[in-house]
Amino acid sequence: NAVVKDEGQSYKGLSAIKQWKTDSSKKFTYTSTPFAAEEKDGKTIVTSRVTGNFPGSPVDLQYRFGLEGNKIASLEII
């Protein structure tokens, strides 16, 4: 039941999330280097420098994780 939000789209469930990851990996080659992390409003926020062969590279992105127990229930990439 996890949800990923990226580039204005939402992907719900394991199958949709796996497809999103596969499609993203086919489009671009990139690395992500985390440099900050914090807890805010019940979310774990990791900020990373993403560098690759995509327009606007490099860019700093926030990965906002919502956790349920020890599992990721949501991820929003901003």
BELFEN-V283814 format. One record per helix or strand of 2 or more residues. SS is the DSSP state (a for helix, b for strand). FROM is the first residue (numbers start at 0). TO is the last residue. If there is no record, write none. Layout:
BEGIN
[[SS/FROM/TO] [SS/FROM/TO]]
END
This chain:
BEGIN
[[b/2/5] [b/8/11] [a/13/26] [b/29/39] [b/42/51] [b/58/67] [b/70/76]]
END
